[in-house]
Amino acid sequence: METVAPPAISARELTRRNTLSEPAMVRWLLTGVALLFLGLFLFLPLLAVFGQALEKGFSAYLAAIKEPDSLAAIRLTLLVAAISVPLNLIFGVAAGWAVTKFRFPGKNLLVTLIDLPFSVSPVVSGLIYVLVFGLQGWLGPWLYNHNIKIIFAVPGIILATIFVTFPFVARELIALMQAQGSDEEEAAMVLGANGFQIFWRVTFPNIRWGIIYGVILCNARAMGEFGAVSVVSGHIRGLTNTIPLHVEILYNEYNFAAAFAVASLLALLALVTLAVKSIVEWKMRSPRPAGRSAQCASS
């Protein structure tokens, strides 16, 4: 008499069955606690920000946004993000490719250094740049003699932003490429594809959503960074103040309506980031036909 094996159960189906097996009271209690935390720490602060921003009317809100110092802060924030995010993208792709596809001395050290900004306070990282490029720093006298300004200028803000944001793309791609393995790249190589074809037609389609995901997080952090930028900027109104620094100045001057109006721009950025992040996560979870990339690379 033959024994029929039971049908395989997917991990998602197993999780669903385990969830449904919990008592209804436990499910409702956990859901309520999660909603309570979301309400207290997410929705309530957002309502407070937009409520304070629009307290004096929409015309006052627009006037605060159109004020020259606010526009200068917005332009500088966009400029810093436009420079730091592409550079971090190039570094992230190169680091992910090197760590996951090659063996070389110092590989573990490279991975550790990539995580360094996560363990160092942003204020400390900004102070390091001051000690290196400041007037009393190691390179300060040489920079001063050659009329090159880094600290208390835009280059210092860009350097500090790059430092605190460079792990985002790299860490996302390293984890993704390690999970995918290198079977498809090896198959494409056997079929005669060169290095560029392997990357563009095999590796890139597999990691494109991971790249977008890392860029979204990197851009959000670049626009919202405060600690490191605060140390190296000098707080020069209209010149070296990004949006977070400008919000601090307005708040310290008791100009609460203008401060919350400018802060609402960062809140809107956070909401857009969450929406795009959710879409990218859904795309990354979508099934992809196996073996298709290697076939495309050989064509």
Legacy VTK file of the C-alpha trace (Angstrom):
# vtk DataFile Version 3.0
C-alpha trace
ASCII
DATASET POLYDATA
POINTS 299 float
0.000 0.000 0.000
1.540 3.298 -1.123
1.878 6.184 1.283
0.870 9.513 -0.211
2.992 12.402 1.022
1.018 15.393 2.274
1.130 18.460 0.031
3.869 20.963 0.805
2.784 24.040 2.715
4.366 27.374 1.877
5.846 29.563 4.592
3.197 32.220 3.965
0.358 29.713 4.332
1.942 28.298 7.497
2.214 31.787 8.989
-1.411 32.502 8.106
-2.612 29.303 9.780
-0.593 30.011 12.910
-1.988 33.537 13.043
-5.572 32.346 12.694
-4.996 29.801 15.440
-4.418 32.563 17.997
-7.430 33.563 20.114
-9.420 36.492 18.791
-8.772 38.504 21.977
-4.997 38.183 21.511
-5.192 39.296 17.868
-7.376 42.307 18.711
-5.161 43.252 21.665
-1.957 43.164 19.611
-3.614 45.103 16.784
-4.873 47.710 19.230
-1.456 48.157 20.816
0.139 48.592 17.363
-2.490 51.168 16.329
-2.062 53.015 19.632
1.680 53.315 19.110
1.169 54.477 15.520
-1.309 57.079 16.666
0.899 58.434 19.458
4.253 58.411 17.685
3.330 58.915 14.016
-0.107 60.337 13.291
-0.349 62.684 16.288
3.036 64.398 15.609
2.139 64.754 11.923
-1.185 66.369 12.815
0.604 68.688 15.226
3.137 69.767 12.594
0.567 70.543 9.911
-1.824 72.074 12.434
0.832 74.494 13.694
2.006 75.203 10.143
-1.504 76.241 9.030
-2.470 77.952 12.291
-2.221 81.459 10.784
-3.784 80.508 7.464
-2.595 79.238 4.120
-1.304 82.649 3.014
1.005 82.861 6.025
2.105 79.289 5.303
3.091 80.176 1.734
4.785 83.377 2.901
6.983 81.380 5.283
7.937 78.976 2.487
8.646 81.795 -0.002
10.789 83.781 2.428
14.313 84.237 0.928
16.139 82.357 3.694
13.665 79.476 3.437
14.113 79.250 -0.318
17.891 79.326 0.115
17.660 76.476 2.642
15.458 74.470 0.282
17.846 75.007 -2.643
20.859 74.021 -0.559
19.118 70.886 0.735
18.214 69.817 -2.800
21.759 70.560 -4.004
23.346 68.487 -1.229
20.993 65.576 -1.918
21.555 65.837 -5.687
25.316 65.460 -5.178
25.543 63.024 -2.262
22.893 60.515 -3.385
24.409 59.743 -6.844
27.884 59.420 -5.306
26.539 57.034 -2.681
24.740 55.115 -5.428
28.010 54.597 -7.331
29.804 53.571 -4.142
26.963 51.263 -3.093
26.875 49.397 -6.399
30.676 49.059 -6.474
30.840 47.917 -2.853
27.983 45.455 -3.272
29.545 43.976 -6.406
33.007 43.703 -4.788
31.812 42.181 -1.511
29.447 39.609 -3.025
31.287 38.601 -6.207
34.973 38.598 -5.249
37.320 37.365 -2.554
40.099 39.761 -1.537
42.145 40.675 1.555
40.354 43.156 3.801
36.857 42.162 2.671
35.533 41.876 6.230
37.177 45.195 7.105
35.396 46.857 4.179
32.031 45.555 5.373
32.787 46.823 8.878
33.759 50.272 7.609
30.528 50.483 5.613
28.610 50.104 8.889
30.725 52.753 10.644
28.292 55.701 10.221
25.585 53.625 11.938
27.713 53.359 15.101
29.220 56.860 15.167
27.214 59.854 16.319
26.573 62.324 13.463
27.861 65.139 15.686
31.135 63.258 16.168
31.458 62.699 12.418
30.958 66.415 11.794
33.561 67.228 14.440
36.033 64.907 12.699
35.695 66.951 9.504
36.276 70.133 11.499
39.461 68.641 12.992
40.695 67.673 9.531
39.583 70.591 7.321
39.048 73.387 9.867
41.343 76.371 10.172
43.105 74.790 13.153
42.899 71.273 11.687
45.438 69.118 9.910
44.764 70.499 6.437
43.332 73.848 7.536
46.439 76.040 7.008
47.076 74.590 3.528
43.438 75.072 2.520
43.474 78.643 3.848
46.654 79.509 1.923
45.059 78.200 -1.279
41.736 79.969 -0.619
39.763 76.711 -0.381
36.818 76.686 2.019
35.381 73.359 3.157
34.236 73.900 6.729
31.425 76.456 7.128
30.772 76.145 3.403
28.826 73.937 1.011
31.663 71.386 0.415
31.782 70.557 4.126
28.014 70.024 4.220
28.243 67.696 1.233
31.114 65.702 2.771
29.295 65.314 6.085
26.102 64.237 4.323
27.940 61.682 2.214
29.517 60.195 5.327
26.268 59.691 7.234
24.360 58.331 4.216
26.774 56.079 2.331
25.800 52.821 4.110
22.182 52.825 2.897
22.632 51.770 -0.728
25.630 49.535 -0.009
24.009 47.586 2.834
20.801 47.057 0.878
22.637 45.733 -2.184
25.079 43.549 -0.233
22.262 41.718 1.535
20.219 41.393 -1.663
23.097 40.168 -3.844
24.250 37.676 -1.203
20.737 36.226 -1.035
20.536 35.917 -4.835
23.911 34.244 -5.222
25.972 34.215 -8.430
24.454 31.272 -10.346
22.940 33.450 -13.071
26.156 35.455 -13.565
28.121 32.196 -13.917
25.566 30.861 -16.402
25.797 34.064 -18.453
29.602 33.807 -18.448
29.407 30.229 -19.722
27.096 31.399 -22.506
29.737 33.938 -23.626
28.600 37.222 -22.065
31.294 39.772 -21.192
31.542 41.684 -17.913
29.413 44.632 -19.001
26.706 42.398 -20.426
26.638 40.323 -17.238
26.163 43.405 -15.070
23.680 45.242 -17.310
21.513 42.285 -18.364
21.828 39.913 -15.407
22.896 41.668 -12.219
21.174 45.022 -12.703
17.663 43.634 -13.422
17.959 41.553 -10.258
18.995 44.467 -8.041
17.201 47.436 -9.604
14.464 47.529 -6.967
17.082 47.179 -4.243
18.919 50.159 -5.742
15.728 52.226 -5.747
14.995 51.179 -2.168
18.470 52.199 -0.992
18.335 55.494 -2.911
14.986 56.364 -1.297
16.372 55.840 2.199
19.619 57.620 1.337
17.769 60.644 -0.079
15.460 60.896 2.935
18.427 60.834 5.335
20.388 63.338 3.217
17.553 65.874 3.282
16.794 65.379 6.960
20.336 65.181 8.380
20.907 67.597 11.240
23.772 66.624 13.571
26.762 66.380 11.247
25.580 69.254 9.046
25.018 71.454 12.092
28.666 71.106 13.123
30.225 71.896 9.731
27.752 74.474 8.385
28.430 77.484 10.598
24.681 78.348 10.596
25.065 81.172 8.072
21.544 82.236 7.112
20.891 82.160 3.409
24.193 80.421 2.689
24.880 77.266 4.724
21.571 76.479 6.395
19.725 73.410 5.180
16.027 72.898 5.924
16.533 71.239 9.352
18.960 73.973 10.437
16.619 76.705 9.212
13.752 75.142 11.181
15.896 75.233 14.333
16.729 78.911 13.843
13.090 79.871 13.267
12.010 77.911 16.330
14.688 79.492 18.540
13.467 82.909 17.364
9.937 81.964 18.529
8.679 82.151 14.945
6.697 78.962 15.481
4.344 79.248 12.510
7.208 79.668 10.029
9.237 76.923 11.735
6.409 74.406 11.467
5.636 75.533 7.902
9.181 74.725 6.781
9.196 71.553 8.890
6.049 70.400 7.093
8.142 70.098 3.925
10.261 67.448 5.635
7.101 65.772 6.916
5.724 65.637 3.372
9.037 64.183 2.219
8.737 61.494 4.904
5.206 60.597 3.783
6.243 60.398 0.134
9.265 58.311 1.119
7.063 55.861 3.025
4.672 55.546 0.087
7.427 54.943 -2.470
9.205 52.593 -0.049
6.037 50.491 0.295
5.654 50.280 -3.483
9.279 49.209 -3.912
8.946 46.583 -1.163
5.893 45.180 -2.943
7.802 45.075 -6.225
10.762 43.337 -4.547
8.453 40.634 -3.187
6.908 39.961 -6.611
8.032 36.626 -8.109
10.462 36.790 -11.025
10.862 34.067 -13.683
14.020 32.062 -12.988
16.784 31.866 -15.550
15.432 34.634 -17.756
18.311 37.050 -17.083
20.990 34.602 -18.163
19.128 33.922 -21.410
18.868 37.672 -22.087
22.588 38.157 -21.467
23.502 35.515 -24.017
21.361 37.036 -26.744
LINES 1 300
299 0 1 2 3 4 5 6 7 8 9 10 11 12 13 14 15 16 17 18 19 20 21 22 23 24 25 26 27 28 29 30 31 32 33 34 35 36 37 38 39 40 41 42 43 44 45 46 47 48 49 50 51 52 53 54 55 56 57 58 59 60 61 62 63 64 65 66 67 68 69 70 71 72 73 74 75 76 77 78 79 80 81 82 83 84 85 86 87 88 89 90 91 92 93 94 95 96 97 98 99 100 101 102 103 104 105 106 107 108 109 110 111 112 113 114 115 116 117 118 119 120 121 122 123 124 125 126 127 128 129 130 131 132 133 134 135 136 137 138 139 140 141 142 143 144 145 146 147 148 149 150 151 152 153 154 155 156 157 158 159 160 161 162 163 164 165 166 167 168 169 170 171 172 173 174 175 176 177 178 179 180 181 182 183 184 185 186 187 188 189 190 191 192 193 194 195 196 197 198 199 200 201 202 203 204 205 206 207 208 209 210 211 212 213 214 215 216 217 218 219 220 221 222 223 224 225 226 227 228 229 230 231 232 233 234 235 236 237 238 239 240 241 242 243 244 245 246 247 248 249 250 251 252 253 254 255 256 257 258 259 260 261 262 263 264 265 266 267 268 269 270 271 272 273 274 275 276 277 278 279 280 281 282 283 284 285 286 287 288 289 290 291 292 293 294 295 296 297 298
